[in-house]
Each structure stands twice: as C-alpha cells, then as structure tokens.
Amino acid sequence: MIVEMRTYVLHPGQQGAFLARMQEQGIAIERAILGRMIGFYTCEIGTLNQVVHMWAYDSHADRDRRRARLNADPQWLAFVPQVLPMIRDMENKILNPAPFAALDTLDWKAPAK
C-alpha cells in the first residue's frame, strides 16, 4: 500500500471557495474513481492557505490506473477549471508506510487515560 499526499497552497482569500467547490462537486468525483480518501485537511499553523489531502492505493500501478481514469473523466475535466485558478502552488508526495504503520494495522482509537 502507498499513500499519496497532495498539498495545495491557495491564493489568499480562496480557501472557503475552494473547500465549498470541493465539497459540492470535486470530492464525489474523486472518491468514485480514486477510492480511499484518508483525509482532507486545512492548516492553521505553518504555511497558511494550504490544504492537504491524502489517498491510499494498493500499489503504484493502482494509483497510476486510477489517476489516469480521473484525468480522462468528463466530469473531472469540467470541474478542474473551477478550482485551478484558486491554487498558487502544488506539491505531491508518495508515502510508503513502514511495516508497523500500514493503515490496515493502525488502531485509530485514542489510548486509555
């Protein structure tokens, strides 16, 4: 399994509109094709106007197939021009989990106090 972490720095003042468009249209398109969204986050400390979203894939080949399907999808192609002008910078990382930290082995419950 791999995790793709996509980080977008938005133009100042665009975060609310970007998140609204993603919630209204974008995420449904992505989830239908990309599958396992781990999370979609905003940052309040550090680089501001930043959103980070993470997706899990079975392999690099799985990611490549799903990204190709997304980039050929007519709904996605119609959606992208709505949000692309809001994005100032993009960064993409592929994360390989350590054997003891794969998503399917983690216990997401808070430790007992």
C-alpha positions as CSV (number, residue, x, y, z in Angstrom):
1,M,0.0,0.0,0.0
2,I,1.1,3.6,-0.7
3,V,-0.3,7.0,0.3
4,E,-0.4,10.0,-2.0
5,M,-0.3,13.3,-0.2
6,R,-1.3,16.3,-2.3
7,T,-0.6,19.7,-0.9
8,Y,-2.1,22.8,-2.4
9,V,-1.3,26.4,-1.4
10,L,-4.2,28.6,-2.3
11,H,-4.2,32.2,-3.2
12,P,-5.1,34.3,-0.1
13,G,-8.9,34.5,0.4
14,Q,-9.7,31.4,-1.7
15,Q,-9.8,28.7,0.9
16,G,-13.5,29.0,1.6
17,A,-14.5,28.9,-2.0
18,F,-12.1,26.1,-2.8
19,L,-13.4,23.9,0.0
20,A,-17.0,24.7,-0.9
21,R,-16.5,23.6,-4.6
22,M,-14.6,20.5,-3.5
23,Q,-17.5,19.6,-1.1
24,E,-20.2,20.4,-3.7
25,Q,-18.7,18.6,-6.6
26,G,-15.0,17.6,-6.6
27,I,-14.8,15.1,-3.8
28,A,-17.7,13.0,-5.1
29,I,-15.9,12.7,-8.5
30,E,-12.6,11.8,-6.9
31,R,-14.0,9.3,-4.4
32,A,-15.8,7.5,-7.1
33,I,-12.6,6.9,-9.1
34,L,-9.7,7.2,-6.6
35,G,-11.3,5.3,-3.8
36,R,-9.8,5.5,-0.3
37,M,-9.5,9.1,0.8
38,I,-7.6,9.1,4.1
39,G,-8.4,12.8,4.8
40,F,-8.7,16.3,3.6
41,Y,-7.2,18.9,5.9
42,T,-6.6,22.7,6.2
43,C,-3.6,24.2,8.0
44,E,-3.8,26.9,10.7
45,I,-0.2,26.8,11.8
46,G,2.7,27.0,9.4
47,T,2.0,27.6,5.7
48,L,-1.4,29.3,5.6
49,N,-4.0,29.0,2.8
50,Q,-2.9,25.4,2.5
51,V,-5.0,22.2,2.0
52,V,-3.6,18.7,2.2
53,H,-5.5,15.6,1.0
54,M,-4.3,12.0,1.2
55,W,-5.4,9.0,-0.7
56,A,-4.4,5.3,-0.2
57,Y,-3.7,2.9,-3.1
58,D,-2.8,-0.7,-3.2
59,S,0.3,0.0,-5.3
60,H,1.9,2.5,-7.7
61,A,0.2,0.7,-10.6
62,D,-3.2,1.1,-8.8
63,R,-2.6,4.8,-8.3
64,D,-1.5,5.2,-12.0
65,R,-4.6,3.5,-13.2
66,R,-6.9,5.5,-11.0
67,R,-5.2,8.8,-11.7
68,A,-5.4,8.1,-15.5
69,R,-9.2,7.4,-15.1
70,L,-9.7,10.6,-13.2
71,N,-7.8,12.7,-15.7
72,A,-9.9,11.3,-18.5
73,D,-13.3,11.7,-16.7
74,P,-15.5,14.3,-18.4
75,Q,-17.0,15.4,-15.0
76,W,-13.5,15.9,-13.6
77,L,-12.3,17.7,-16.7
78,A,-15.3,20.1,-16.4
79,F,-14.7,20.6,-12.7
80,V,-10.9,21.3,-12.7
81,P,-11.1,24.8,-14.3
82,Q,-13.4,25.9,-11.5
83,V,-10.7,25.3,-8.8
84,L,-7.4,25.5,-10.7
85,P,-7.2,29.3,-10.7
86,M,-7.5,29.3,-6.9
87,I,-4.3,27.2,-6.5
88,R,-1.0,29.0,-6.3
89,D,1.3,26.0,-5.7
90,M,1.0,22.2,-5.7
91,E,3.2,19.6,-4.2
92,N,2.7,15.8,-4.5
93,K,4.4,13.1,-2.4
94,I,4.1,9.3,-2.5
95,L,4.5,7.9,1.0
96,N,5.5,4.3,1.7
97,P,4.4,3.2,5.1
98,A,6.8,1.5,7.5
99,P,5.8,-2.2,8.1
100,F,4.4,-1.3,11.6
101,A,2.4,1.7,10.4
102,A,0.4,0.5,7.4
103,L,-3.2,1.9,7.6
104,D,-4.7,-1.5,8.0
105,T,-2.6,-2.2,11.1
106,L,-3.2,1.0,13.0
107,D,-5.5,1.3,15.9
108,W,-7.3,4.6,15.5
109,K,-8.7,4.7,19.0
110,A,-7.2,7.1,21.5
111,P,-5.2,5.4,24.2
112,A,-7.0,4.9,27.5
113,K,-6.3,7.6,30.1
